[in-house]
């Protein structure tokens, strides 16, 4: 099977739209992705600098609280200011969520939106503590989105030096056993943390079962000591925390200079990105996400080969995926909840979202996503959201989808379209005849729209 514009928008984009024509070819998809990021310009999301500003504000308030000591009135004022900052953070996260939905509805480059979500999930990071909590969207906007069509190594370095990732995996305070910082500690023990090193290998690059062992993890963790951040500078490399001497990872020696140098660690990240196991792991994960839980082996190998040939140029890997016949076969994956809601809104051509009305955003989108099993920006762990269809096809999750399909579309569109017209907008000529008959025979528009959204044809990519 060759390129299909409707399937391109359904499987690799954000769904069909009555407003936006699907891309005409694989080359068209790739050119849009390599071109300007129009959706980010139209519906902006703050970058990581907003998190630094928030950190500085919290740090100032914490300092004031220490200085206030027994001043009850001053302490009460500071407590109110801290509460207001936390509330503003939650409101910002909701606003960013609304912007991401707007991008899915209005973008002419749906593949970019899907890739941003995929790589954001691949490099899952969630802020710990009041200052960085709710900061996932700015992290994705700054560390991941600019590199979607570039080299994987560049994305890997941006993510690994991101304050949010360093905070999430407890890297910022990790110190080498032989470092100057460890020597100054009053308590025994060096405070080495292996979280980032382990996830770098197991999740981000080589994959579970890759060609590494515990010794590689420990040596990499020691090499990463020094990676930290401040609320004023963002990422910093603290030589006083870095483990002195060389470290051997996957049979190659890194470091050994005094003082330790950042470029040795960046060279290690380049080598991890270039490893054949990384090419295989990333190619299979992309194929699973976009094509099938059990992707064609030849498809995965074609993608991995292009990765190796091009030094991890992601645009070339996407081209290998989209150009392979296996990418256009099969019934497709079940849409995760975010994709289900996004593609529904896109098919309905929703013009405006109540992004400034917290209660509506919570009722229309946040709570339904949670009921469907995908709380926004809150996966269970650093391995992100599950890919298997079975994770989304549960009685409670399916009931939540049906309830949303019945209750919400009419509240975000105003007047619902005729179900027969909507079926064409949502599925085009891919709609089965049985669904066409059911849409025409529906009791009313509300029921007809819900029937289409809840159908197996719409639920799959």
C-alpha positions in Angstrom: 0.0 0.0 0.0 1.3 3.5 -0.9 0.8 7.0 0.4 -2.8 7.8 1.4 -3.5 11.5 2.2 -6.5 10.7 4.5 -4.6 8.0 6.4 -1.6 10.4 6.6 -3.7 12.9 8.5 -5.4 10.2 10.7 -2.4 8.0 11.5 0.5 10.4 11.4 -1.3 13.7 12.0 -4.0 15.0 14.4 -7.0 13.8 12.4 -9.0 14.9 9.5 -10.4 18.5 9.5 -13.2 20.1 7.3 -11.0 23.2 7.3 -7.5 22.0 6.5 -6.6 19.8 3.6 -4.4 16.8 4.3 -0.8 16.8 3.0 -0.5 15.7 -0.6 2.6 13.5 -0.2 5.3 12.2 2.1 7.5 15.0 0.8 4.8 17.6 1.7 4.7 16.2 5.2 8.4 16.4 5.6 8.7 19.9 4.1 6.0 21.2 6.5 7.9 19.7 9.4 11.3 21.1 8.3 9.7 24.5 7.7 8.6 27.3 10.1 6.7 26.3 13.2 3.5 28.2 12.5 1.5 26.6 15.2 3.9 27.7 17.9 3.7 31.2 16.5 -0.1 31.2 16.5 -0.7 29.5 19.8 2.4 30.2 21.9 3.5 28.3 25.0 6.1 29.8 27.3 9.6 28.4 27.2 11.8 27.3 30.1 12.7 30.8 31.0 9.3 31.2 32.7 10.3 28.4 35.1 13.5 30.2 35.9 11.5 33.3 36.7 9.2 31.3 38.9 12.2 29.7 40.7 13.6 33.2 41.4 10.2 34.3 42.8 10.0 31.3 45.1 13.6 31.7 46.2 13.0 35.3 47.1 9.9 34.4 49.2 11.7 31.6 51.0 14.5 34.0 51.8 11.9 36.5 53.2 10.3 33.8 55.2 13.6 32.9 56.9 14.3 36.6 57.6 10.8 37.2 59.0 11.3 34.8 61.9 8.6 35.6 64.5 6.8 38.3 62.5 3.4 36.8 62.2 1.9 39.4 59.9 4.9 39.2 57.6 4.8 35.4 57.6 1.1 35.5 56.7 1.7 37.8 53.8 4.5 35.6 52.5 2.3 32.5 52.8 -0.4 34.3 50.7 2.2 35.2 48.1 3.5 31.6 47.9 -0.1 30.4 47.5 -0.7 32.9 44.7 2.4 31.7 42.9 1.3 28.1 43.1 -2.1 29.1 41.8 -0.6 31.0 39.0 1.5 27.9 38.1 -1.6 25.7 37.9 -3.4 28.3 35.8 -0.4 28.5 33.4 -0.4 24.7 33.0 -4.1 24.8 32.1 -3.4 27.6 29.6 -0.6 25.7 28.0 -2.8 22.6 27.8 -5.4 24.7 25.9 -2.7 26.0 23.5 -1.6 22.4 22.8 -5.2 21.5 22.0 -5.5 24.6 19.7 -2.5 23.5 17.9 -4.0 20.1 17.3 -7.2 21.7 16.0 -5.7 24.3 13.8 -2.4 23.1 12.6 -1.6 22.3 9.0 1.3 20.3 10.2 -0.3 17.7 12.4 2.8 15.4 12.2 4.8 18.0 14.1 2.2 18.0 16.9 2.3 14.3 17.2 6.1 14.2 17.2 6.3 16.8 19.9 4.0 14.7 22.1 5.9 11.5 21.2 9.4 12.9 22.1 8.0 14.7 25.1 6.8 11.4 26.3 10.0 9.6 25.4 11.9 12.1 27.5 9.3 12.3 30.3 10.1 14.9 32.9 7.9 16.3 35.6 8.9 19.1 38.0 9.4 18.3 41.7 8.7 21.1 44.2 6.5 24.2 43.9 8.8 26.2 41.6 9.1 23.6 38.8 5.8 21.8 39.3 3.5 22.0 36.2 6.6 22.9 34.1 6.4 20.1 31.5 5.0 22.2 28.7 7.8 24.8 28.8 10.4 22.0 29.0 9.0 20.4 25.8 8.8 23.8 24.1 12.4 24.6 24.8 14.3 21.3 24.9 12.4 19.2 22.4 10.2 21.0 19.9 13.2 22.9 18.3 14.9 19.6 17.5 12.0 17.6 16.0 13.5 17.6 12.5 17.2 17.7 13.6 19.8 15.3 15.0 18.7 13.1 17.8 22.0 13.9 19.6 21.1 17.6 19.8 17.8 16.8 21.3 19.4 14.4 23.7 21.9 17.0 24.9 19.2 19.7 25.2 17.0 17.3 27.3 19.9 16.0 29.5 21.0 19.6 30.4 17.4 20.7 31.0 16.8 21.9 34.6 13.4 20.1 34.6 15.0 16.7 33.7 17.9 17.3 36.2 15.3 18.1 38.9 13.0 15.2 38.0 15.7 12.5 38.2 17.5 14.0 41.2 20.6 14.8 39.3 21.2 18.4 40.5 22.7 17.4 43.8 24.5 14.2 42.7 28.2 14.3 43.6 31.2 12.1 42.8 32.6 10.0 45.8 36.0 11.6 45.2 34.8 15.1 44.5 35.6 18.3 46.4 32.0 18.6 47.4 32.0 15.1 48.9 35.1 15.8 50.9 33.3 18.7 52.6 30.3 16.7 53.6 29.9 16.0 57.3 28.0 12.8 56.8 29.8 9.8 55.2 28.8 8.8 51.6 29.2 10.7 48.4 25.6 11.3 47.4 26.0 9.7 44.0 22.6 9.4 42.2 22.3 7.0 39.3 18.7 7.9 38.2 19.7 10.0 35.2 22.4 7.6 34.1 20.1 4.6 34.2 17.3 6.3 32.3 19.7 7.7 29.7 20.7 4.2 28.8 17.5 2.2 29.4 14.8 4.6 28.2 16.4 7.5 26.2 19.1 5.7 24.1 20.1 2.0 24.1 16.8 0.6 25.4 16.0 -2.0 28.0 18.2 -5.0 27.4 20.8 -2.9 25.6 24.5 -3.7 25.6 25.3 -2.2 29.0 25.6 -3.4 32.6 25.5 -2.0 36.1 29.1 -0.9 35.9 28.4 1.2 32.9 25.5 2.8 34.8 27.7 3.6 37.8 30.5 5.0 35.7 28.1 7.1 33.6 26.5 8.4 36.9 30.0 9.5 38.0 30.7 11.1 34.7 27.4 13.1 35.0 28.2 14.5 38.4 28.5 18.2 38.0 25.3 18.5 36.0 23.1 20.9 37.9 21.1 24.2 37.6 20.4 27.4 39.4 17.3 29.6 39.2 19.4 32.5 37.8 21.6 30.7 35.2 19.6 27.5 34.3 22.0 24.6 33.5 25.4 24.8 35.2 28.3 22.4 35.3 29.7 22.3 38.8 33.3 21.1 38.7 33.4 20.8 42.5 30.7 18.1 42.3 32.3 16.2 39.4 34.1 12.9 40.1 37.8 13.2 39.3 39.6 10.8 37.0 38.4 9.0 33.9 35.2 6.9 33.6 34.7 4.0 31.3 31.3 3.6 29.7 30.6 0.9 27.0 34.3 0.2 26.8 35.4 3.8 26.1 37.2 6.1 28.5 35.9 9.7 29.2 37.2 12.5 31.4 40.3 12.4 33.5 41.1 16.1 33.2 41.5 18.3 36.2 39.2 20.2 36.5 36.5 18.1 34.9 35.2 19.3 31.6 31.7 19.5 30.2 32.7 18.6 26.7 33.7 15.1 27.8 30.2 14.4 29.0 28.7 15.9 25.8 31.0 13.5 23.8 29.6 10.6 25.7 26.0 11.8 24.8 27.1 11.9 21.2 28.4 8.4 21.4 25.2 7.1 23.0 23.1 8.8 20.3 25.2 7.2 17.6 25.2 3.7 19.0 23.5 1.0 16.8 21.3 -0.1 19.7 20.0 3.5 20.0 19.1 3.4 16.3 17.2 0.2 16.7 15.4 1.2 20.0 14.2 4.6 18.7 13.1 3.2 15.3 11.1 0.5 16.9 9.5 2.9 19.4 8.5 5.3 16.6 7.0 2.5 14.6 5.1 1.2 17.6 3.7 4.6 18.3 2.7 5.6 14.8 2.0 2.3 13.0 1.4 -0.8 15.2 2.0 -2.4 18.6 3.8 -5.1 16.6 5.5 -3.2 13.8 6.8 -4.9 10.6 10.5 -5.9 11.2 11.5 -4.6 7.8 10.0 -1.2 8.5 12.0 -1.0 11.8 15.2 -2.1 10.1 14.7 0.4 7.2 14.3 3.2 9.8 17.3 2.1 11.9 19.5 1.9 8.8 18.6 5.4 7.8 19.4 6.5 11.4 22.8 4.9 11.2 23.6 6.3 7.7 22.7 9.8 8.6 24.2 10.2 12.1 20.7 10.2 13.7 19.1 12.8 11.4 15.5 12.4 12.5 13.9 13.8 9.3 15.6 11.0 7.4 14.2 8.4 9.9 10.7 9.8 9.5 11.1 9.7 5.7 12.1 6.0 5.9 9.0 5.3 8.0 6.6 7.2 5.8 8.1 5.8 2.6 7.8 2.2 3.6 4.6 0.3 2.5 4.2 -1.3 5.9 3.5 2.2 7.4 0.3 2.3 5.5 -1.0 -1.2 6.3 -3.0 -2.7 9.1 -5.9 -1.3 11.2 -3.7 1.1 13.2 -3.4 1.7 16.9 -6.1 2.7 19.3 -5.9 6.5 19.9 -4.7 7.4 23.3 -7.1 9.8 25.1 -5.2 13.0 24.2 -5.3 12.0 20.5 -9.0 11.0 20.8 -10.0 14.3 22.2 -7.7 16.3 19.9 -8.9 14.6 16.8 -12.5 15.0 17.8 -12.1 18.7 18.3 -10.3 19.0 15.0 -13.0 17.1 13.1 -15.6 19.3 14.7 -13.5 22.4 13.6 -13.9 23.9 17.1 -13.1 27.6 16.7 -12.5 28.6 20.3 -11.7 26.8 23.5 -12.6 28.2 27.0 -8.9 28.4 28.0 -9.6 31.3 30.3 -12.4 29.5 32.1 -10.8 27.0 34.5 -14.1 25.3 35.4 -14.9 24.7 31.7 -11.4 23.4 30.9 -11.5 21.1 33.9 -14.9 19.8 33.0 -14.5 19.5 29.3 -11.0 18.2 29.0 -8.9 17.7 32.2 -11.3 15.4 34.1 -12.4 13.4 31.1 -8.7 12.7 30.2 -8.2 11.5 33.7 -11.2 9.2 33.5 -9.9 7.9 30.2 -6.6 7.0 31.9 -4.3 9.8 30.7 -4.0 12.6 33.2 -2.4 15.5 31.4 1.4 15.6 31.8 1.3 13.0 34.6 2.5 9.6 33.4 3.2 7.0 36.1 7.0 7.2 35.7 9.9 8.2 33.6 9.0 5.5 31.0 6.0 7.7 30.0 2.6 6.5 28.7 2.0 2.9 27.6 1.8 2.2 23.9 -0.2 -1.0 24.0 -3.9 -0.8 22.8 -4.9 -2.9 25.9 -3.9 0.0 28.2 -6.6 2.2 26.7 -9.3 -0.3 25.9 -10.7 -0.9 29.4 -14.4 -0.8 30.4 -14.0 2.4 32.5 -11.9 4.1 29.9 -14.3 3.3 27.0 -17.3 4.4 29.1 -15.5 7.7 29.7 -14.9 8.2 26.0 -18.6 7.5 25.2 -19.7 9.9 28.0 -17.4 12.6 26.6 -18.7 12.0 23.0 -22.3 12.4 24.2 -21.8 15.4 26.6 -19.0 17.7 25.4 -19.1 18.3 21.6 -22.3 20.3 21.8 -20.8 22.5 24.5 -17.7 23.5 22.6 -19.1 23.9 19.1 -22.5 25.6 19.7 -24.6 24.1 16.9 -23.6 20.5 16.1 -23.2 19.6 12.4 -25.3 17.1 10.6 -23.9 13.6 11.5 -23.7 12.6 7.8 -21.6 15.7 7.0 -19.6 15.2 10.2 -18.8 11.6 9.2 -17.3 12.8 5.9 -15.3 15.5 7.8 -14.0 12.9 10.4 -13.3 9.9 8.2 -13.8 10.8 4.6 -14.2 7.8 2.3 -12.7 5.6 5.0 -16.0 5.4 6.8 -17.6 2.0 6.5 -21.1 1.7 5.0 -22.6 0.4 8.3 -21.4 3.6 10.1 -22.9 5.8 7.3 -26.2 4.1 7.7 -26.1 4.4 11.5 -25.2 8.1 11.3 -28.1 8.8 9.0 -30.5 6.9 11.2 -29.4 8.5 14.5 -32.1 9.9 16.7 -30.6 13.3 16.8 -27.4 15.2 16.1 -26.0 14.7 19.6 -26.5 11.0 19.3 -25.2 10.8 15.8 -22.0 12.7 16.6 -21.4 10.5 19.6 -22.0 7.4 17.6 -19.3 8.4 15.1 -16.8 9.5 17.7 -17.3 6.2 19.7 -17.0 4.0 16.6 -14.1 1.7 16.1 -13.3 3.5 12.8 -12.7 6.8 14.6 -11.1 5.3 17.7 -8.2 3.9 15.6 -5.4 5.8 13.8 
